[in-house]
Amino acid sequence: MGQDERRRREAAQARLQAAGISAPRTASPLRRNLGIGALVLVIALATGVYVLWQNYSKATAATYPVTRDGVVVKAGNQNAPRTVDLYEDYLCPACKQLENGVGAQLTTALNEGRVRINYHHVVILDERSTPPGYSTRAGNAALCAADAGIFPAYHSRLYADQPVEGSAGRSVPDLIELGTELGAQGDFAGCVTRQENSRAIADATTAAVADPRVAPGGRFGTPTVVIDGVKMDLSNGDWLSRVTG
């Protein structure tokens, strides 16, 4: 840089300083490199988290067979060495906690053929929605979802989007829309609209309360888990090892 050019720049800087204006700063090479490095690290971490999430999702995606027998959805290899009977109500907060806590582990056990699960659809909380009836409505829709080939995903979403007690819950059109979103096949909309399983769900609930294995002494609640004919104490986490071990 020539002396004339240097003098002009120094004079310009002096005028800016006299006016109380700071000259624009240019980031140093070190600062630029640190900034670029931080950006690369953030991108790498985000990519890593996404890959782990994808792998986890694939590992717990339902690949097991599903059939239906009345109000019971039979999941998994029917020759599996362990049989789990799970009684649930889709408005039941404890059922949602069970799904959130061990749902992925149960799916893995089903996928690997270590267990078969009979999902029993019962209703004990119909009166806790406003107006009453959400438990039956959701249970019926879940059975329709089994016929439509989307039960695992539909079952999961009913708990993920569980309404609070006292609310109306999902309407029939809402339940149909959810099934359509998940790729329901056949006459899913008609099945949900007709609520054709409602009477059978009520009868199954009465039968469960009368079953001493499920409701000893007439005490019945959801969720209830029975493994190979023995009711589990869900406050003791050891029960899960019978399924996943």
C-alpha atoms as one frame of an Amber mdcrd trajectory, in Angstrom:
protein
   0.000   0.000   0.000   1.433   3.422  -1.002   2.044   6.227   1.461  -0.648
   8.414  -0.146  -3.245   5.650   0.218  -2.255   5.024   3.848  -2.536   8.744
   4.629  -6.013   8.899   3.067  -7.221   5.947   5.180  -5.738   7.341   8.357
  -7.364  10.701   7.657 -10.734   9.058   7.004 -10.492   7.054  10.217  -9.584
  10.196  12.160 -12.674  11.979  10.800 -14.903   9.043  11.807 -13.468   8.981
  15.307 -13.898  12.751  15.610 -17.566  12.294  14.710 -17.948   9.533  17.315
 -18.343   6.794  14.708 -16.364   3.565  14.958 -14.931   2.132  11.798 -16.479
  -1.220  10.796 -14.604  -4.207  12.138 -13.546  -7.171  10.109 -13.542 -10.519
  11.876 -10.121 -11.942  12.457  -9.217 -15.219  10.722  -9.263 -16.973  14.131
 -12.758 -15.676  14.925 -14.029 -16.691  11.490 -12.574 -20.172  11.899 -14.124
 -20.563  15.348 -17.503 -19.496  13.996 -17.303 -21.931  11.094 -16.174 -24.711
  13.443 -19.112 -24.087  15.787 -21.558 -24.176  12.872 -20.106 -27.457  11.630
 -20.377 -28.927  15.133 -24.035 -27.911  15.435 -24.832 -29.445  12.049 -22.975
 -32.645  12.961 -24.828 -32.950  16.274 -28.188 -32.330  14.629 -27.403 -34.933
  11.974 -26.354 -37.426  14.634 -29.539 -36.936  16.631 -31.643 -37.338  13.490
 -29.855 -40.563  12.521 -30.286 -41.974  16.034 -33.974 -41.058  15.973 -34.409
 -42.710  12.586 -32.661 -45.860  13.769 -34.732 -45.930  16.954 -37.943 -45.446
  14.983 -37.015 -48.264  12.611 -36.038 -50.505  15.525 -39.427 -50.042  17.211
 -41.637 -49.911  14.108 -44.326 -52.587  14.288 -43.615 -55.483  11.916 -45.646
 -58.129  13.759 -48.905 -59.644  12.435 -52.271 -58.446  13.736 -55.627 -60.219
  13.670 -58.908 -59.587  15.453 -61.191 -61.871  17.438 -64.265 -59.957  18.552
 -63.082 -57.117  20.769 -59.637 -58.660  21.202 -56.803 -57.628  18.896 -54.245
 -60.429  18.655 -50.764 -59.075  18.042 -47.619 -61.038  17.288 -46.727 -64.619
  16.453 -49.488 -66.774  17.918 -46.908 -69.498  18.660 -44.816 -67.178  20.839
 -43.719 -68.673  24.185 -45.356 -65.932  26.280 -48.948 -64.689  26.217 -49.877
 -61.263  27.544 -53.475 -60.159  28.007 -53.681 -56.373  28.248 -56.951 -54.723
  29.273 -57.148 -51.019  28.503 -59.427 -48.013  28.122 -58.277 -45.253  25.766
 -59.287 -42.513  28.203 -57.297 -44.097  31.033 -54.269 -41.932  32.029 -52.466
 -44.938  33.550 -52.889 -46.801  30.249 -51.188 -43.911  28.494 -48.361 -44.028
  31.036 -47.956 -47.752  30.381 -47.827 -47.169  26.631 -45.303 -44.350  27.008
 -43.192 -46.328  29.442 -42.981 -49.780  27.870 -44.708 -49.550  24.489 -41.448
 -49.605  22.523 -40.150 -52.598  24.488 -43.379 -54.505  23.929 -43.190 -53.735
  20.216 -39.643 -55.083  20.045 -40.677 -58.265  21.869 -43.602 -58.680  19.458
 -41.398 -58.078  16.433 -38.902 -60.684  17.634 -41.591 -63.303  18.278 -40.895
 -63.545  22.015 -44.446 -62.702  23.038 -47.977 -62.417  21.753 -50.276 -59.755
  23.159 -54.051 -59.845  23.300 -55.320 -56.269  23.486 -58.694 -56.393  25.254
 -60.881 -53.363  24.606 -62.926 -52.522  27.683 -64.630 -49.353  28.898 -64.788
 -48.110  32.470 -64.408 -44.368  31.895 -67.232 -43.563  29.479 -68.843 -41.275
  32.057 -65.663 -39.206  32.389 -65.960 -37.571  28.986 -68.405 -34.762  28.238
 -70.698 -35.858  26.752 -70.193 -39.456  27.928 -69.028 -42.130  25.498 -65.481
 -41.358  24.350 -64.006 -44.596  25.720 -66.444 -46.699  23.710 -66.051 -44.509
  20.625 -62.258 -44.791  20.684 -62.322 -48.513  21.463 -64.616 -49.159  18.535
 -62.374 -47.116  16.236 -59.305 -49.077  17.383 -61.022 -52.348  16.482 -61.943
 -50.874  13.105 -58.275 -49.928  12.734 -57.288 -53.568  13.247 -59.534 -54.540
  10.337 -58.078 -51.662   8.299 -54.476 -52.806   8.782 -53.299 -49.877  10.926
 -53.819 -51.031  14.519 -50.288 -50.517  15.931 -50.033 -46.937  14.658 -53.651
 -46.117  15.528 -53.308 -47.577  19.030 -50.193 -45.478  19.602 -51.798 -42.260
  18.348 -54.909 -42.681  20.495 -52.642 -42.549  23.529 -50.292 -39.888  22.192
 -53.303 -37.609  21.585 -55.322 -38.764  24.592 -57.917 -36.176  25.644 -58.153
 -35.045  29.247 -60.938 -36.434  31.382 -63.988 -34.207  31.248 -63.459 -33.171
  27.628 -65.421 -34.489  24.656 -62.467 -36.328  23.130 -62.166 -37.106  19.446
 -65.419 -37.084  17.512 -66.351 -39.767  14.981 -65.135 -37.557  12.077 -61.880
 -36.951  13.987 -61.355 -40.677  14.484 -62.026 -41.305  10.808 -59.621 -38.565
   9.785 -56.886 -40.091  11.941 -57.363 -43.478  10.290 -57.279 -41.929   6.837
 -54.055 -40.129   7.758 -52.517 -43.461   8.812 -53.562 -45.240   5.607 -56.675
 -47.174   6.671 -57.921 -49.742   4.171 -61.409 -51.060   3.482 -64.581 -49.654
   5.042 -62.842 -48.045   7.981 -65.007 -44.911   7.868 -68.206 -46.949   7.803
 -67.062 -49.130  10.695 -66.252 -46.103  12.846 -69.470 -44.322  11.902 -71.692
 -47.311  12.692 -69.832 -47.954  15.972 -70.635 -51.565  15.355 -68.405 -52.920
  18.130 -69.898 -50.850  20.942 -72.233 -53.522  22.329 -69.512 -56.169  22.206
 -67.089 -53.865  24.086 -69.661 -53.353  26.849 -70.223 -57.121  27.112 -66.472
 -57.755  27.218 -66.130 -55.278  30.083 -68.797 -57.119  32.074 -67.024 -60.413
  31.405 -63.673 -59.007  32.506 -65.091 -57.812  35.827 -66.470 -61.326  36.398
 -63.160 -63.056  35.579 -61.263 -63.862  38.826 -57.926 -63.891  37.006 -58.500
 -60.355  35.765 -60.567 -58.902  38.606 -59.931 -60.868  41.802 -62.682 -60.105
  44.272 -64.458 -58.061  41.607 -61.746 -55.381  41.709 -61.019 -54.315  38.162
 -59.148 -51.369  36.713 -57.154 -50.391  33.692 -54.545 -51.140  32.677 -54.605
 -54.769  33.735 -51.824 -57.060  32.547 -52.075 -60.842  32.744 -49.060 -62.930
  31.701 -49.623 -66.632  31.051 -52.776 -66.505  33.156 -51.273 -64.637  36.135
 -52.247 -61.035  36.896 -49.224 -58.769  37.258 -48.519 -56.175  39.933 -47.674
 -53.194  37.724 -46.125 -51.317  40.629 -43.340 -53.907  40.461 -41.296 -53.377
  37.300 -40.099 -56.989  37.347 -43.167 -58.028  35.389 -41.714 -56.564  32.207
 -38.678 -58.875  32.352 -41.041 -61.814  31.809 -41.886 -60.327  28.445 -38.648
 -58.770  27.298 -36.126 -61.055  29.007
